[in-house]
């Protein structure tokens, strides 16, 4: 029995990516994780702004907080 699922999407650079991760320090990996988290938050906010362009800044911030609360992992 296979314990993994084959990924149907080709990933030609996967090996290079893994090698690059092995070459950087733990601190650099953590910094990259923070950068990716910030980038993801910015994309999320941009998408909301495009979806709700007529909201005031106060209304938008309220909506953003509400949506982010739905994303929060409450198992911690």
PyMOL Python script that loads the backbone (N, CA, C, O; Angstrom):
from pymol import cmd

cmd.read_pdbstr("""\
ATOM      1  N   UNK A   1       0.834  -1.190   0.000  1.00  0.00           N
ATOM      2  CA  UNK A   1       0.000   0.000   0.000  1.00  0.00           C
ATOM      3  C   UNK A   1       0.879   1.254   0.000  1.00  0.00           C
ATOM      4  O   UNK A   1       1.828   1.342   0.779  1.00  0.00           O
ATOM      5  N   UNK A   2       0.572   2.215  -0.861  1.00  0.00           N
ATOM      6  CA  UNK A   2       1.336   3.460  -0.925  1.00  0.00           C
ATOM      7  C   UNK A   2       0.887   4.403   0.182  1.00  0.00           C
ATOM      8  O   UNK A   2      -0.309   4.549   0.432  1.00  0.00           O
ATOM      9  N   UNK A   3       1.834   5.036   0.838  1.00  0.00           N
ATOM     10  CA  UNK A   3       1.504   5.971   1.914  1.00  0.00           C
ATOM     11  C   UNK A   3       1.505   7.414   1.432  1.00  0.00           C
ATOM     12  O   UNK A   3       1.291   8.331   2.224  1.00  0.00           O
ATOM     13  N   UNK A   4       1.744   7.624   0.145  1.00  0.00           N
ATOM     14  CA  UNK A   4       1.734   8.976  -0.403  1.00  0.00           C
ATOM     15  C   UNK A   4       0.910   9.008  -1.677  1.00  0.00           C
ATOM     16  O   UNK A   4       0.611   7.969  -2.267  1.00  0.00           O
ATOM     17  N   UNK A   5       0.555  10.189  -2.085  1.00  0.00           N
ATOM     18  CA  UNK A   5      -0.214  10.384  -3.311  1.00  0.00           C
ATOM     19  C   UNK A   5       0.719  11.018  -4.330  1.00  0.00           C
ATOM     20  O   UNK A   5       1.421  11.982  -4.027  1.00  0.00           O
ATOM     21  N   UNK A   6       0.721  10.484  -5.513  1.00  0.00           N
ATOM     22  CA  UNK A   6       1.568  11.053  -6.567  1.00  0.00           C
ATOM     23  C   UNK A   6       1.018  12.421  -6.957  1.00  0.00           C
ATOM     24  O   UNK A   6      -0.185  12.584  -7.160  1.00  0.00           O
ATOM     25  N   UNK A   7       1.909  13.394  -7.059  1.00  0.00           N
ATOM     26  CA  UNK A   7       1.537  14.745  -7.461  1.00  0.00           C
ATOM     27  C   UNK A   7       1.472  14.772  -8.988  1.00  0.00           C
ATOM     28  O   UNK A   7       2.490  14.556  -9.646  1.00  0.00           O
ATOM     29  N   UNK A   8       0.286  15.036  -9.571  1.00  0.00           N
ATOM     30  CA  UNK A   8       0.170  15.007 -11.030  1.00  0.00           C
ATOM     31  C   UNK A   8       0.821  16.210 -11.720  1.00  0.00           C
ATOM     32  O   UNK A   8       1.052  16.180 -12.929  1.00  0.00           O
ATOM     33  N   UNK A   9       1.115  17.258 -10.966  1.00  0.00           N
ATOM     34  CA  UNK A   9       1.682  18.456 -11.564  1.00  0.00           C
ATOM     35  C   UNK A   9       3.205  18.317 -11.658  1.00  0.00           C
ATOM     36  O   UNK A   9       3.855  18.046 -10.648  1.00  0.00           O
ATOM     37  N   UNK A  10       3.781  18.495 -12.838  1.00  0.00           N
ATOM     38  CA  UNK A  10       5.237  18.406 -12.948  1.00  0.00           C
ATOM     39  C   UNK A  10       5.916  19.548 -12.201  1.00  0.00           C
ATOM     40  O   UNK A  10       5.471  20.694 -12.265  1.00  0.00           O
ATOM     41  N   UNK A  11       6.968  19.234 -11.513  1.00  0.00           N
ATOM     42  CA  UNK A  11       7.718  20.241 -10.752  1.00  0.00           C
ATOM     43  C   UNK A  11       9.198  20.100 -11.096  1.00  0.00           C
ATOM     44  O   UNK A  11       9.970  19.508 -10.342  1.00  0.00           O
ATOM     45  N   UNK A  12       9.585  20.658 -12.254  1.00  0.00           N
ATOM     46  CA  UNK A  12      10.951  20.450 -12.735  1.00  0.00           C
ATOM     47  C   UNK A  12      12.027  21.059 -11.849  1.00  0.00           C
ATOM     48  O   UNK A  12      13.173  20.613 -11.891  1.00  0.00           O
ATOM     49  N   UNK A  13      11.694  22.057 -11.055  1.00  0.00           N
ATOM     50  CA  UNK A  13      12.693  22.724 -10.217  1.00  0.00           C
ATOM     51  C   UNK A  13      12.642  22.291  -8.762  1.00  0.00           C
ATOM     52  O   UNK A  13      13.325  22.875  -7.921  1.00  0.00           O
ATOM     53  N   UNK A  14      11.854  21.288  -8.454  1.00  0.00           N
ATOM     54  CA  UNK A  14      11.685  20.849  -7.063  1.00  0.00           C
ATOM     55  C   UNK A  14      13.024  20.480  -6.422  1.00  0.00           C
ATOM     56  O   UNK A  14      13.302  20.878  -5.290  1.00  0.00           O
ATOM     57  N   UNK A  15      13.845  19.727  -7.136  1.00  0.00           N
ATOM     58  CA  UNK A  15      15.132  19.293  -6.579  1.00  0.00           C
ATOM     59  C   UNK A  15      16.047  20.491  -6.318  1.00  0.00           C
ATOM     60  O   UNK A  15      16.713  20.552  -5.285  1.00  0.00           O
ATOM     61  N   UNK A  16      16.080  21.439  -7.250  1.00  0.00           N
ATOM     62  CA  UNK A  16      16.888  22.651  -7.049  1.00  0.00           C
ATOM     63  C   UNK A  16      16.393  23.444  -5.839  1.00  0.00           C
ATOM     64  O   UNK A  16      17.191  23.976  -5.067  1.00  0.00           O
ATOM     65  N   UNK A  17      15.088  23.515  -5.683  1.00  0.00           N
ATOM     66  CA  UNK A  17      14.495  24.240  -4.550  1.00  0.00           C
ATOM     67  C   UNK A  17      14.908  23.595  -3.228  1.00  0.00           C
ATOM     68  O   UNK A  17      15.302  24.289  -2.290  1.00  0.00           O
ATOM     69  N   UNK A  18      14.817  22.280  -3.157  1.00  0.00           N
ATOM     70  CA  UNK A  18      15.191  21.565  -1.936  1.00  0.00           C
ATOM     71  C   UNK A  18      16.682  21.769  -1.636  1.00  0.00           C
ATOM     72  O   UNK A  18      17.062  21.987  -0.486  1.00  0.00           O
ATOM     73  N   UNK A  19      17.513  21.698  -2.664  1.00  0.00           N
ATOM     74  CA  UNK A  19      18.948  21.932  -2.471  1.00  0.00           C
ATOM     75  C   UNK A  19      19.207  23.340  -1.947  1.00  0.00           C
ATOM     76  O   UNK A  19      20.038  23.527  -1.058  1.00  0.00           O
ATOM     77  N   UNK A  20      18.510  24.319  -2.486  1.00  0.00           N
ATOM     78  CA  UNK A  20      18.677  25.706  -2.030  1.00  0.00           C
ATOM     79  C   UNK A  20      18.270  25.844  -0.567  1.00  0.00           C
ATOM     80  O   UNK A  20      18.929  26.549   0.197  1.00  0.00           O
ATOM     81  N   UNK A  21      17.193  25.178  -0.177  1.00  0.00           N
ATOM     82  CA  UNK A  21      16.767  25.224   1.227  1.00  0.00           C
ATOM     83  C   UNK A  21      17.817  24.615   2.148  1.00  0.00           C
ATOM     84  O   UNK A  21      18.008  25.084   3.270  1.00  0.00           O
ATOM     85  N   UNK A  22      18.483  23.596   1.687  1.00  0.00           N
ATOM     86  CA  UNK A  22      19.510  22.940   2.506  1.00  0.00           C
ATOM     87  C   UNK A  22      20.760  23.812   2.661  1.00  0.00           C
ATOM     88  O   UNK A  22      21.508  23.658   3.626  1.00  0.00           O
ATOM     89  N   UNK A  23      20.985  24.720   1.717  1.00  0.00           N
ATOM     90  CA  UNK A  23      22.178  25.569   1.763  1.00  0.00           C
ATOM     91  C   UNK A  23      22.012  26.796   2.665  1.00  0.00           C
ATOM     92  O   UNK A  23      23.010  27.392   3.071  1.00  0.00           O
ATOM     93  N   UNK A  24      20.799  27.179   2.979  1.00  0.00           N
ATOM     94  CA  UNK A  24      20.626  28.395   3.787  1.00  0.00           C
ATOM     95  C   UNK A  24      20.529  28.032   5.266  1.00  0.00           C
ATOM     96  O   UNK A  24      20.224  26.896   5.629  1.00  0.00           O
ATOM     97  N   UNK A  25      20.790  29.007   6.088  1.00  0.00           N
ATOM     98  CA  UNK A  25      20.789  28.794   7.538  1.00  0.00           C
ATOM     99  C   UNK A  25      19.351  28.740   8.058  1.00  0.00           C
ATOM    100  O   UNK A  25      18.428  29.194   7.381  1.00  0.00           O
ATOM    101  N   UNK A  26      19.161  28.188   9.251  1.00  0.00           N
ATOM    102  CA  UNK A  26      17.823  28.203   9.857  1.00  0.00           C
ATOM    103  C   UNK A  26      17.263  29.623   9.989  1.00  0.00           C
ATOM    104  O   UNK A  26      16.066  29.845   9.804  1.00  0.00           O
ATOM    105  N   UNK A  27      18.138  30.579  10.310  1.00  0.00           N
ATOM    106  CA  UNK A  27      17.687  31.968  10.435  1.00  0.00           C
ATOM    107  C   UNK A  27      17.171  32.496   9.100  1.00  0.00           C
ATOM    108  O   UNK A  27      16.168  33.207   9.049  1.00  0.00           O
ATOM    109  N   UNK A  28      17.867  32.141   8.022  1.00  0.00           N
ATOM    110  CA  UNK A  28      17.431  32.578   6.693  1.00  0.00           C
ATOM    111  C   UNK A  28      16.104  31.919   6.316  1.00  0.00           C
ATOM    112  O   UNK A  28      15.251  32.559   5.701  1.00  0.00           O
ATOM    113  N   UNK A  29      15.924  30.662   6.677  1.00  0.00           N
ATOM    114  CA  UNK A  29      14.650  29.972   6.402  1.00  0.00           C
ATOM    115  C   UNK A  29      13.512  30.642   7.162  1.00  0.00           C
ATOM    116  O   UNK A  29      12.422  30.833   6.624  1.00  0.00           O
ATOM    117  N   UNK A  30      13.778  31.001   8.428  1.00  0.00           N
ATOM    118  CA  UNK A  30      12.758  31.673   9.228  1.00  0.00           C
ATOM    119  C   UNK A  30      12.419  33.031   8.621  1.00  0.00           C
ATOM    120  O   UNK A  30      11.250  33.404   8.531  1.00  0.00           O
ATOM    121  N   UNK A  31      13.453  33.769   8.204  1.00  0.00           N
ATOM    122  CA  UNK A  31      13.214  35.072   7.567  1.00  0.00           C
ATOM    123  C   UNK A  31      12.376  34.902   6.309  1.00  0.00           C
ATOM    124  O   UNK A  31      11.464  35.692   6.066  1.00  0.00           O
ATOM    125  N   UNK A  32      12.669  33.882   5.507  1.00  0.00           N
ATOM    126  CA  UNK A  32      11.895  33.626   4.290  1.00  0.00           C
ATOM    127  C   UNK A  32      10.442  33.294   4.636  1.00  0.00           C
ATOM    128  O   UNK A  32       9.524  33.723   3.937  1.00  0.00           O
ATOM    129  N   UNK A  33      10.233  32.535   5.707  1.00  0.00           N
ATOM    130  CA  UNK A  33       8.862  32.216   6.133  1.00  0.00           C
ATOM    131  C   UNK A  33       8.110  33.492   6.500  1.00  0.00           C
ATOM    132  O   UNK A  33       6.942  33.651   6.143  1.00  0.00           O
ATOM    133  N   UNK A  34       8.784  34.410   7.218  1.00  0.00           N
ATOM    134  CA  UNK A  34       8.144  35.684   7.568  1.00  0.00           C
ATOM    135  C   UNK A  34       7.824  36.485   6.307  1.00  0.00           C
ATOM    136  O   UNK A  34       6.750  37.078   6.205  1.00  0.00           O
ATOM    137  N   UNK A  35       8.744  36.506   5.354  1.00  0.00           N
ATOM    138  CA  UNK A  35       8.512  37.236   4.110  1.00  0.00           C
ATOM    139  C   UNK A  35       7.323  36.654   3.349  1.00  0.00           C
ATOM    140  O   UNK A  35       6.486  37.398   2.837  1.00  0.00           O
ATOM    141  N   UNK A  36       7.248  35.336   3.275  1.00  0.00           N
ATOM    142  CA  UNK A  36       6.137  34.698   2.570  1.00  0.00           C
ATOM    143  C   UNK A  36       4.815  34.942   3.280  1.00  0.00           C
ATOM    144  O   UNK A  36       3.785  35.120   2.630  1.00  0.00           O
ATOM    145  N   UNK A  37       4.836  34.952   4.605  1.00  0.00           N
ATOM    146  CA  UNK A  37       3.618  35.240   5.363  1.00  0.00           C
ATOM    147  C   UNK A  37       3.138  36.661   5.093  1.00  0.00           C
ATOM    148  O   UNK A  37       1.944  36.893   4.900  1.00  0.00           O
ATOM    149  N   UNK A  38       4.070  37.611   5.082  1.00  0.00           N
ATOM    150  CA  UNK A  38       3.710  39.003   4.820  1.00  0.00           C
ATOM    151  C   UNK A  38       3.185  39.151   3.383  1.00  0.00           C
ATOM    152  O   UNK A  38       2.203  39.857   3.150  1.00  0.00           O
ATOM    153  N   UNK A  39       3.828  38.498   2.441  1.00  0.00           N
ATOM    154  CA  UNK A  39       3.390  38.554   1.047  1.00  0.00           C
ATOM    155  C   UNK A  39       1.980  37.988   0.901  1.00  0.00           C
ATOM    156  O   UNK A  39       1.151  38.547   0.182  1.00  0.00           O
ATOM    157  N   UNK A  40       1.714  36.884   1.582  1.00  0.00           N
ATOM    158  CA  UNK A  40       0.391  36.259   1.547  1.00  0.00           C
ATOM    159  C   UNK A  40      -0.658  37.196   2.133  1.00  0.00           C
ATOM    160  O   UNK A  40      -1.752  37.323   1.583  1.00  0.00           O
ATOM    161  N   UNK A  41      -0.331  37.856   3.253  1.00  0.00           N
ATOM    162  CA  UNK A  41      -1.261  38.804   3.864  1.00  0.00           C
ATOM    163  C   UNK A  41      -1.558  39.961   2.914  1.00  0.00           C
ATOM    164  O   UNK A  41      -2.701  40.399   2.791  1.00  0.00           O
ATOM    165  N   UNK A  42      -0.507  40.453   2.240  1.00  0.00           N
ATOM    166  CA  UNK A  42      -0.698  41.549   1.290  1.00  0.00           C
ATOM    167  C   UNK A  42      -1.592  41.128   0.113  1.00  0.00           C
ATOM    168  O   UNK A  42      -2.447  41.899  -0.322  1.00  0.00           O
ATOM    169  N   UNK A  43      -1.396  39.913  -0.396  1.00  0.00           N
ATOM    170  CA  UNK A  43      -2.252  39.418  -1.473  1.00  0.00           C
ATOM    171  C   UNK A  43      -3.703  39.307  -1.019  1.00  0.00           C
ATOM    172  O   UNK A  43      -4.625  39.663  -1.753  1.00  0.00           O
ATOM    173  N   UNK A  44      -3.891  38.806   0.203  1.00  0.00           N
ATOM    174  CA  UNK A  44      -5.227  38.671   0.766  1.00  0.00           C
ATOM    175  C   UNK A  44      -5.896  40.047   0.863  1.00  0.00           C
ATOM    176  O   UNK A  44      -7.050  40.213   0.468  1.00  0.00           O
ATOM    177  N   UNK A  45      -5.165  41.022   1.387  1.00  0.00           N
ATOM    178  CA  UNK A  45      -5.705  42.376   1.538  1.00  0.00           C
ATOM    179  C   UNK A  45      -6.001  42.994   0.175  1.00  0.00           C
ATOM    180  O   UNK A  45      -7.035  43.638   0.000  1.00  0.00           O
ATOM    181  N   UNK A  46      -5.114  42.808  -0.779  1.00  0.00           N
ATOM    182  CA  UNK A  46      -5.331  43.351  -2.127  1.00  0.00           C
ATOM    183  C   UNK A  46      -6.594  42.756  -2.751  1.00  0.00           C
ATOM    184  O   UNK A  46      -7.390  43.468  -3.365  1.00  0.00           O
ATOM    185  N   UNK A  47      -6.767  41.442  -2.585  1.00  0.00           N
ATOM    186  CA  UNK A  47      -7.959  40.788  -3.127  1.00  0.00           C
ATOM    187  C   UNK A  47      -9.239  41.328  -2.503  1.00  0.00           C
ATOM    188  O   UNK A  47     -10.237  41.533  -3.195  1.00  0.00           O
ATOM    189  N   UNK A  48      -9.205  41.559  -1.189  1.00  0.00           N
ATOM    190  CA  UNK A  48     -10.388  42.131  -0.527  1.00  0.00           C
ATOM    191  C   UNK A  48     -10.668  43.542  -1.028  1.00  0.00           C
ATOM    192  O   UNK A  48     -11.822  43.909  -1.249  1.00  0.00           O
ATOM    193  N   UNK A  49      -9.606  44.335  -1.208  1.00  0.00           N
ATOM    194  CA  UNK A  49      -9.800  45.713  -1.686  1.00  0.00           C
ATOM    195  C   UNK A  49     -10.415  45.715  -3.089  1.00  0.00           C
ATOM    196  O   UNK A  49     -11.265  46.551  -3.395  1.00  0.00           O
ATOM    197  N   UNK A  50      -9.987  44.784  -3.935  1.00  0.00           N
ATOM    198  CA  UNK A  50     -10.562  44.704  -5.282  1.00  0.00           C
ATOM    199  C   UNK A  50     -12.017  44.242  -5.219  1.00  0.00           C
ATOM    200  O   UNK A  50     -12.849  44.686  -6.010  1.00  0.00           O
ATOM    201  N   UNK A  51     -12.316  43.355  -4.279  1.00  0.00           N
ATOM    202  CA  UNK A  51     -13.671  42.812  -4.177  1.00  0.00           C
ATOM    203  C   UNK A  51     -14.641  43.815  -3.556  1.00  0.00           C
ATOM    204  O   UNK A  51     -15.824  43.835  -3.896  1.00  0.00           O
ATOM    205  N   UNK A  52     -14.135  44.644  -2.647  1.00  0.00           N
ATOM    206  CA  UNK A  52     -14.982  45.619  -1.941  1.00  0.00           C
ATOM    207  C   UNK A  52     -14.390  47.028  -2.078  1.00  0.00           C
ATOM    208  O   UNK A  52     -13.973  47.615  -1.079  1.00  0.00           O
ATOM    209  N   UNK A  53     -14.346  47.575  -3.293  1.00  0.00           N
ATOM    210  CA  UNK A  53     -13.672  48.861  -3.508  1.00  0.00           C
ATOM    211  C   UNK A  53     -14.391  50.064  -2.905  1.00  0.00           C
ATOM    212  O   UNK A  53     -13.778  51.116  -2.725  1.00  0.00           O
ATOM    213  N   UNK A  54     -15.665  49.930  -2.593  1.00  0.00           N
ATOM    214  CA  UNK A  54     -16.441  51.088  -2.131  1.00  0.00           C
ATOM    215  C   UNK A  54     -16.482  51.230  -0.612  1.00  0.00           C
ATOM    216  O   UNK A  54     -17.114  52.154  -0.100  1.00  0.00           O
ATOM    217  N   UNK A  55     -15.821  50.332   0.116  1.00  0.00           N
ATOM    218  CA  UNK A  55     -15.827  50.432   1.580  1.00  0.00           C
ATOM    219  C   UNK A  55     -14.929  51.572   2.046  1.00  0.00           C
ATOM    220  O   UNK A  55     -13.886  51.842   1.451  1.00  0.00           O
ATOM    221  N   UNK A  56     -15.348  52.230   3.113  1.00  0.00           N
ATOM    222  CA  UNK A  56     -14.475  53.224   3.733  1.00  0.00           C
ATOM    223  C   UNK A  56     -13.300  52.477   4.364  1.00  0.00           C
ATOM    224  O   UNK A  56     -13.345  51.256   4.521  1.00  0.00           O
ATOM    225  N   UNK A  57     -12.262  53.205   4.719  1.00  0.00           N
ATOM    226  CA  UNK A  57     -11.100  52.564   5.337  1.00  0.00           C
ATOM    227  C   UNK A  57     -11.488  51.864   6.636  1.00  0.00           C
ATOM    228  O   UNK A  57     -11.013  50.764   6.918  1.00  0.00           O
ATOM    229  N   UNK A  58     -12.343  52.496   7.420  1.00  0.00           N
ATOM    230  CA  UNK A  58     -12.795  51.895   8.680  1.00  0.00           C
ATOM    231  C   UNK A  58     -13.575  50.601   8.425  1.00  0.00           C
ATOM    232  O   UNK A  58     -13.358  49.596   9.101  1.00  0.00           O
ATOM    233  N   UNK A  59     -14.476  50.635   7.453  1.00  0.00           N
ATOM    234  CA  UNK A  59     -15.248  49.433   7.114  1.00  0.00           C
ATOM    235  C   UNK A  59     -14.341  48.333   6.572  1.00  0.00           C
ATOM    236  O   UNK A  59     -14.512  47.153   6.876  1.00  0.00           O
ATOM    237  N   UNK A  60     -13.370  48.755   5.761  1.00  0.00           N
ATOM    238  CA  UNK A  60     -12.455  47.769   5.197  1.00  0.00           C
ATOM    239  C   UNK A  60     -11.630  47.093   6.293  1.00  0.00           C
ATOM    240  O   UNK A  60     -11.470  45.872   6.286  1.00  0.00           O
ATOM    241  N   UNK A  61     -11.111  47.874   7.224  1.00  0.00           N
ATOM    242  CA  UNK A  61     -10.306  47.303   8.311  1.00  0.00           C
ATOM    243  C   UNK A  61     -11.140  46.342   9.162  1.00  0.00           C
ATOM    244  O   UNK A  61     -10.643  45.307   9.605  1.00  0.00           O
ATOM    245  N   UNK A  62     -12.389  46.686   9.382  1.00  0.00           N
ATOM    246  CA  UNK A  62     -13.287  45.813  10.134  1.00  0.00           C
ATOM    247  C   UNK A  62     -13.494  44.488   9.387  1.00  0.00           C
ATOM    248  O   UNK A  62     -13.432  43.413   9.984  1.00  0.00           O
ATOM    249  N   UNK A  63     -13.739  44.579   8.082  1.00  0.00           N
ATOM    250  CA  UNK A  63     -13.908  43.387   7.252  1.00  0.00           C
ATOM    251  C   UNK A  63     -12.620  42.553   7.236  1.00  0.00           C
ATOM    252  O   UNK A  63     -12.670  41.329   7.358  1.00  0.00           O
ATOM    253  N   UNK A  64     -11.487  43.210   7.086  1.00  0.00           N
ATOM    254  CA  UNK A  64     -10.205  42.516   7.063  1.00  0.00           C
ATOM    255  C   UNK A  64      -9.984  41.743   8.359  1.00  0.00           C
ATOM    256  O   UNK A  64      -9.603  40.573   8.332  1.00  0.00           O
ATOM    257  N   UNK A  65     -10.222  42.398   9.493  1.00  0.00           N
ATOM    258  CA  UNK A  65     -10.058  41.709  10.787  1.00  0.00           C
ATOM    259  C   UNK A  65     -11.000  40.516  10.897  1.00  0.00           C
ATOM    260  O   UNK A  65     -10.607  39.450  11.372  1.00  0.00           O
ATOM    261  N   UNK A  66     -12.235  40.695  10.461  1.00  0.00           N
ATOM    262  CA  UNK A  66     -13.214  39.603  10.523  1.00  0.00           C
ATOM    263  C   UNK A  66     -12.768  38.421   9.668  1.00  0.00           C
ATOM    264  O   UNK A  66     -12.843  37.273  10.107  1.00  0.00           O
ATOM    265  N   UNK A  67     -12.309  38.694   8.460  1.00  0.00           N
ATOM    266  CA  UNK A  67     -11.856  37.622   7.569  1.00  0.00           C
ATOM    267  C   UNK A  67     -10.594  36.947   8.108  1.00  0.00           C
ATOM    268  O   UNK A  67     -10.455  35.727   8.012  1.00  0.00           O
ATOM    269  N   UNK A  68      -9.680  37.729   8.671  1.00  0.00           N
ATOM    270  CA  UNK A  68      -8.454  37.141   9.222  1.00  0.00           C
ATOM    271  C   UNK A  68      -8.761  36.256  10.431  1.00  0.00           C
ATOM    272  O   UNK A  68      -8.103  35.238  10.644  1.00  0.00           O
ATOM    273  N   UNK A  69      -9.753  36.645  11.213  1.00  0.00           N
ATOM    274  CA  UNK A  69     -10.158  35.810  12.351  1.00  0.00           C
ATOM    275  C   UNK A  69     -10.641  34.448  11.868  1.00  0.00           C
ATOM    276  O   UNK A  69     -10.414  33.436  12.532  1.00  0.00           O
ATOM    277  N   UNK A  70     -11.305  34.418  10.720  1.00  0.00           N
ATOM    278  CA  UNK A  70     -11.789  33.145  10.174  1.00  0.00           C
ATOM    279  C   UNK A  70     -10.620  32.252   9.728  1.00  0.00           C
ATOM    280  O   UNK A  70     -10.752  31.029   9.682  1.00  0.00           O
ATOM    281  N   UNK A  71      -9.490  32.864   9.405  1.00  0.00           N
ATOM    282  CA  UNK A  71      -8.318  32.106   8.948  1.00  0.00           C
ATOM    283  C   UNK A  71      -7.461  31.626  10.113  1.00  0.00           C
ATOM    284  O   UNK A  71      -6.613  30.752   9.931  1.00  0.00           O
ATOM    285  N   UNK A  72      -7.664  32.171  11.284  1.00  0.00           N
ATOM    286  CA  UNK A  72      -6.787  31.874  12.422  1.00  0.00           C
ATOM    287  C   UNK A  72      -6.982  30.440  12.893  1.00  0.00           C
ATOM    288  O   UNK A  72      -8.110  29.963  13.018  1.00  0.00           O
ATOM    289  N   UNK A  73      -5.872  29.760  13.153  1.00  0.00           N
ATOM    290  CA  UNK A  73      -5.915  28.383  13.659  1.00  0.00           C
ATOM    291  C   UNK A  73      -6.172  28.440  15.165  1.00  0.00           C
ATOM    292  O   UNK A  73      -5.292  28.836  15.929  1.00  0.00           O
ATOM    293  N   UNK A  74      -7.339  28.059  15.579  1.00  0.00           N
ATOM    294  CA  UNK A  74      -7.706  28.145  16.999  1.00  0.00           C
ATOM    295  C   UNK A  74      -7.277  26.911  17.786  1.00  0.00           C
ATOM    296  O   UNK A  74      -7.654  26.765  18.949  1.00  0.00           O
ATOM    297  N   UNK A  75      -6.504  26.030  17.183  1.00  0.00           N
ATOM    298  CA  UNK A  75      -6.040  24.839  17.869  1.00  0.00           C
ATOM    299  C   UNK A  75      -4.763  25.071  18.659  1.00  0.00           C
ATOM    300  O   UNK A  75      -4.281  24.150  19.318  1.00  0.00           O
ATOM    301  N   UNK A  76      -4.213  26.247  18.614  1.00  0.00           N
ATOM    302  CA  UNK A  76      -2.941  26.523  19.277  1.00  0.00           C
ATOM    303  C   UNK A  76      -3.164  26.860  20.715  1.00  0.00           C
ATOM    304  O   UNK A  76      -2.208  27.124  21.443  1.00  0.00           O
TER     305      UNK A  76
END
""", "prot")
cmd.dss("prot")
cmd.show_as("cartoon", "prot")
cmd.util.cbc("prot")
cmd.orient("prot")
